[in-house]
Each structure stands twice: as C-alpha cells, then as structure tokens.
C-alpha cells in the first residue's frame, strides 16, 4: 500500500527561495536513488507564509522506514540548514482522485 509522509517546516521569508530550490534538488535525488521513493510536492500556507508542507509518496511504510532509520535522511541536511522541521507523520494512502 502506498503511503504519504507529511513534513511540516518553518522557513523564514528571506530563505524561502533557496529552500524551494534545495527541496527540488533533494526530492529529485531521493526519488532517483532511494528504493520506494515516488517523489513529493510542496505546499505553502496562505495565512502563514513561513509554514511549508512537503508531502512525499512512498511505495510502502517499510521503504520509508528503511530510508529514515538508515540515516539516509542526510539527503535532507541542506533543507535543515534553511528551515526548521516541525513534524513528520506517515499516512496510508487510501485513494487519490487528483488528476
């Protein structure tokens, strides 16, 4: 079963453009090189522009868990230098009707 992992970030306005560019490179690297990674998308809160959500799609919870526990998350180190990760939560993907 596919899962989605939601990361919430706090990013200061002067760092947002670099954070976005860094996220693009990071998510593409993970998608290409990490088993089970399907890529991700980014959202910015309309009412609080410092809040960013990145939502990654994975083939399984186990694939993401291996990535997370094996310290492979160092791929994301440059994002941590630009923003503060507030939370990480994993969800089963029940269905997706987006086009």
C-alpha positions as CSV (number, residue, x, y, z in Angstrom):
1,X,0.0,0.0,0.0
2,X,1.3,3.5,-0.9
3,X,1.9,5.9,1.9
4,X,2.3,9.7,2.1
5,X,4.7,11.3,4.6
6,X,3.9,14.9,5.6
7,X,6.8,17.1,6.7
8,X,5.9,20.5,8.2
9,X,8.7,23.1,8.0
10,X,9.1,26.6,9.3
11,X,11.1,28.7,6.9
12,X,12.0,32.4,7.3
13,X,10.9,34.6,4.3
14,X,14.5,35.5,3.3
15,X,15.3,31.8,2.9
16,X,12.2,30.6,1.1
17,X,13.5,30.8,-2.5
18,X,16.7,28.9,-1.6
19,X,14.6,26.4,0.4
20,X,12.4,25.7,-2.6
21,X,15.4,25.2,-4.9
22,X,17.1,22.9,-2.3
23,X,13.9,20.9,-1.9
24,X,13.6,20.4,-5.6
25,X,17.1,19.0,-5.9
26,X,16.7,16.9,-2.7
27,X,13.4,15.4,-3.6
28,X,14.6,14.5,-7.1
29,X,17.8,12.9,-5.7
30,X,15.8,10.8,-3.3
31,X,13.3,9.8,-6.0
32,X,16.1,8.7,-8.3
33,X,18.3,6.9,-5.7
34,X,16.2,5.6,-2.8
35,X,14.1,2.4,-3.1
36,X,10.4,3.1,-2.9
37,X,10.6,6.9,-3.1
38,X,8.0,8.3,-5.5
39,X,8.7,12.0,-5.2
40,X,6.9,14.7,-3.4
41,X,5.1,18.0,-3.7
42,X,5.3,21.2,-1.7
43,X,2.6,23.5,-0.2
44,X,2.9,26.9,1.4
45,X,0.3,28.0,4.0
46,X,-1.7,31.0,2.6
47,X,-2.3,32.5,6.0
48,X,1.2,31.8,7.4
49,X,3.8,32.0,4.6
50,X,6.6,30.7,6.9
51,X,4.8,27.3,7.1
52,X,5.7,24.8,4.3
53,X,4.5,21.3,3.9
54,X,6.3,18.8,1.8
55,X,4.3,15.6,1.1
56,X,6.3,12.6,-0.1
57,X,4.8,9.5,-1.7
58,X,6.4,6.1,-0.9
59,X,5.7,2.5,-2.2
60,X,5.4,1.3,1.4
61,X,5.9,2.3,5.0
62,X,8.7,-0.2,5.2
63,X,10.6,1.5,2.3
64,X,10.3,4.9,4.1
65,X,11.2,3.4,7.4
66,X,14.4,1.9,6.0
67,X,15.3,5.3,4.5
68,X,14.5,7.0,7.8
69,X,16.3,4.6,10.1
70,X,19.4,4.1,8.0
71,X,20.3,7.8,8.3
72,X,19.6,8.2,4.6
73,X,17.7,11.3,5.6
74,X,21.1,13.1,5.5
75,X,19.9,13.8,1.9
76,X,17.7,16.4,3.6
77,X,20.5,18.0,5.6
78,X,20.7,21.1,3.4
79,X,17.0,21.7,3.9
80,X,17.5,21.6,7.7
81,X,20.1,24.3,7.3
82,X,17.5,26.6,5.7
83,X,14.4,25.7,7.7
84,X,13.2,24.0,10.9
85,X,11.3,20.8,10.6
86,X,8.4,20.9,12.9
87,X,6.9,17.5,12.4
88,X,6.8,14.3,10.4
89,X,3.8,12.0,10.0
90,X,3.1,9.0,7.8
91,X,-0.3,8.1,6.4
92,X,-1.7,5.2,4.4
93,X,-2.9,6.4,1.0
94,X,-6.4,5.2,0.8
95,X,-7.2,6.6,-2.6
96,X,-6.3,9.5,-4.9
97,X,-8.7,11.2,-7.2
98,X,-6.5,14.1,-8.3
99,X,-5.9,14.4,-12.0
